[in-house]
Amino acid sequence: MRRIDERIEAIRRDVLQMHNLSRNAVELSFRAMKGDKSVIHEISKLEQHTDMLDTDINFACTTFIAMFQPVARDLRFAVSMIRISSSYERIVDLAQEIALYECRMPERFFESKRYLMEMFDVVKRGYDETEGLRERLIELDTRVDNIYVETMEIIEQDCHVDAVLIARHVERIGDLLAKIGARLIFIDEGRRVWVK
C-alpha cells in the first residue's frame, strides 16, 4: 500500500471512530431525556474524547495536504474530513447539552431517535457507497423536521425553554448528519449537492 493510501485509511478510521462516538452520545442523550441521568458522565467522557480526536484529525489532514499536495479526490477527501470531523464533534456537544436539561418531552418527540439512528446508519454506509445517500437523508431529515415542528406546537403552550432547546438540538443533529452525507457525495463524485 502506498504511503498516501495509508494516510487516507488512517484518517478514515479516525473519522469513523468519531461517527461511532457521536452515535453513541446521541443514544445516551435520549436515555437522559427519559430520566436516566447516570449517562451524563459517560457523555462528558465522549465529549472530551471527540474534542481530542477532532484536533488529531484536523492535524492529520493538514499534514496530509502539506506532505502529499493532493489533488482532485484526495484533496476533497482531506478538506472534507476536517469539516466532517467538526460536525461529529458538534453533534456530541449537542448531545451533552441535551442530557443536562431537565424537562418532560412529548412522547411523539422520542420517535425522532429512530430517524436519527437511521441517519447515522445511512451516513456510515455513505463512506463506502454514495448511491441514493442524498435521497435517503432528505427523507429521514424531513421526518426529524416534522417531529420538531409538531413538538414545537405542543410545547409552545408551556413555553418551557429547556424543551425548546432540546427539540432544536435534536433537529440540528439531523441537519449535521445531512451535511456530512453531502460532503461524502462531494468526496466521491466531485460535485456539491444540497441535502436540505
Stockholm file with secondary structure:
# STOCKHOLM 1.0

chainA/1-196         MRRIDERIEAIRRDVLQMHNLSRNAVELSFRAMKGDKSVIHEISKLEQHTDMLDTDINFACTTFIAMFQPVARDLRFAVSMIRISSSYERIVDLAQEIALYECRMPERFFESKRYLMEMFDVVKRGYDETEGLRERLIELDTRVDNIYVETMEIIEQDCHVDAVLIARHVERIGDLLAKIGARLIFIDEGRRVWVK
#=GR chainA/1-196 SS CCHHHHHHHHHHHHHHHHHHHHHHHHHHHHHHHTTCGGGHHHHHHHHHHHHHHHHHHHHHHHHHHHHHCCCHHHHHHHHHHHHHHHHHHHHHHHHHHHHHCCCCCCGGGGHHHHHHHHHHHHHHHHTTCCTTHHHHHHHHHHHHHHHHHHHHHHHTTTTCHHHHHHHHHHHHHHHHHHHHHHHHHHHHHSCCCCCC
#=GC SS_cons         CCHHHHHHHHHHHHHHHHHHHHHHHHHHHHHHHTTCGGGHHHHHHHHHHHHHHHHHHHHHHHHHHHHHCCCHHHHHHHHHHHHHHHHHHHHHHHHHHHHHCCCCCCGGGGHHHHHHHHHHHHHHHHTTCCTTHHHHHHHHHHHHHHHHHHHHHHHTTTTCHHHHHHHHHHHHHHHHHHHHHHHHHHHHHSCCCCCC
//
